[in-house]
Amino acid sequence: MARRLPPSKQVTLAHKSIFILPTGFGLLWAGLILLLFILGTNYQNNLIIGLSFLLASLFNTCIIYSYKNLAGLSLSSSSSPQAYAGETLVFPVKVSSKQAQFEVLLSYPDNQVNVIKVIKQESQVSLLQFNNLTRGRIFPRRLKIESRYPLGLCRAWSHIDLDNQVIVFANPIESQSELSALETDDISHTLNRGVHVQGVDEFKGLRQHIPGESLKQVAWKQLAQGRGMLSKEFQQPQGQPLWLTLDNLSSADIEERISQLTWSIDKLSERGHIFGLVIGQHKISPSDGESHRLLCQQSIALLPFRGQR
């Protein structure tokens, strides 16, 4: 399967990637054809023999239409939203076709089946669910595309690998004790450490101008561009940054500590704190913002499980 259908971000189904077999109903249909043919020849009844040939031609036509209902179908993967262990993952898949296709089923193994009634020329996005209980890099395996159109006599299907993956964060567990300082001379935990306050050191962004403010803060360049009266906003860090630490990676309670650290990272980012992360010998410099939060969360989510190297 890997050689015939290698992983790819975009796949268009063709004759090499579509498989067809009769369904249970199709086997009963074939058995009925055989029974009618035997009865017709035994009793020399041309009407029954003709009916058996009619049903056989209908079965053969269904094979062709079952193939056509999947042939030319294009599927491509998109990035998945962030998720935590224990939550249902969502994998967006864009589906399109040059011709109308009907009753197409999409699903990952042992997960909910998505039914697309009609696929037309414009692209459609289907959100496929995937149950997951663990942290780390998750591969949903091969996506199954299936159709029993038009009469349910044949099942056409394919298994494709859209090369999609997602890094799942650990399940957060609330714990204030994880907010520990790295410096030995100052281990106090105040809400003012590692936060930004109004200042003149770093440019933060633009905001709506308030009448009466100093003209030195007005963003004259943006005003000349016709963006209206805006003021420049600056900030400066207050106090020493906070440090989150995770050592002794082989301890028995490492998973619980990772979950507590996950909660701490989200909490500090929500408050706007500047913080750094120390994982064993690896150190992430103090910073803030969404990109820093994702970097920290991914770093601890990808740690090997206890007992793995």
FENLINMO-V614119 format. One record per residue. N is the residue number from 1. PHI is phi as a letter, one per 40 degrees, with the letter a starting at -180 (NA if undefined). PSI is psi as a letter, one per 30 degrees, with the letter a starting at -180 (none if undefined). Layout:
N PHI PSI
N PHI PSI
//
This chain:
1 NA e
2 c e
3 c e
4 c e
5 b i
6 c l
7 c k
8 a k
9 c f
10 b k
11 b k
12 b k
13 c k
14 a a
15 c f
16 c f
17 b g
18 b k
19 b k
20 b k
21 a l
22 c k
23 c l
24 c e
25 c e
26 c e
27 c e
28 c e
29 c e
30 c e
31 c e
32 c e
33 c e
34 c e
35 c e
36 c e
37 c e
38 c e
39 c e
40 c e
41 c e
42 c e
43 c g
44 f h
45 b j
46 c f
47 c e
48 c e
49 c e
50 c e
51 c e
52 c e
53 c e
54 c e
55 c e
56 c e
57 c e
58 c e
59 c e
60 c e
61 c e
62 c e
63 c e
64 c e
65 c e
66 c e
67 c e
68 c f
69 c f
70 b f
71 c k
72 g f
73 c k
74 b k
75 b k
76 a k
77 c l
78 b l
79 c k
80 c k
81 c l
82 c l
83 a l
84 b l
85 d k
86 g f
87 c l
88 c k
89 c l
90 b k
91 b j
92 c k
93 b k
94 c k
95 b k
96 a l
97 a l
98 c f
99 b l
100 c k
101 b k
102 b k
103 f h
104 c k
105 b k
106 b k
107 a l
108 c l
109 d k
110 g h
111 b l
112 c k
113 c k
114 c k
115 b k
116 b j
117 c e
118 b k
119 b k
120 b a
121 c e
122 c l
123 c k
124 b k
125 b k
126 b k
127 c j
128 c k
129 c k
130 a j
131 c k
132 a k
133 b f
134 b l
135 c l
136 h a
137 c j
138 b k
139 b k
140 c g
141 g a
142 c k
143 c k
144 c k
145 b k
146 b k
147 a k
148 b g
149 c k
150 c f
151 b g
152 g g
153 c f
154 b k
155 b j
156 b k
157 a l
158 a l
159 b j
160 b l
161 b j
162 c g
163 f h
164 b k
165 a l
166 a k
167 c j
168 c k
169 c l
170 c l
171 c j
172 c k
173 b k
174 c k
175 a j
176 c f
177 c f
178 c f
179 c i
180 b k
181 c k
182 c e
183 c k
184 c f
185 c f
186 a j
187 b g
188 c k
189 b j
190 b l
191 c f
192 c f
193 c k
194 g g
195 b l
196 c k
197 b l
198 c k
199 a a
200 b g
201 c e
202 b k
203 c k
204 c e
205 i a
206 b k
207 a l
208 c k
209 c k
210 b k
211 d k
212 h f
213 c l
214 c k
215 c f
216 c f
217 c f
218 c k
219 c i
220 c e
221 c e
222 c e
223 c e
224 c f
225 c f
226 g g
227 c g
228 g a
229 c j
230 b l
231 b k
232 c k
233 b k
234 b l
235 a l
236 a k
237 c k
238 b k
239 g a
240 c k
241 c l
242 c l
243 b k
244 b k
245 b k
246 a j
247 b l
248 f i
249 c f
250 b g
251 c l
252 c f
253 b g
254 c e
255 c e
256 c e
257 c e
258 c e
259 c e
260 c e
261 c e
262 d e
263 c e
264 c e
265 c e
266 c e
267 c e
268 c e
269 c e
270 c e
271 c f
272 g g
273 c l
274 c k
275 a l
276 b l
277 b k
278 b j
279 b j
280 g c
281 c f
282 c k
283 b k
284 b k
285 c l
286 c k
287 a a
288 a a
289 g l
290 c e
291 c e
292 c e
293 c e
294 c e
295 c e
296 c e
297 c e
298 c e
299 c e
300 c f
301 c e
302 c g
303 c k
304 c k
305 c l
306 d k
307 g f
308 c l
309 b none
//
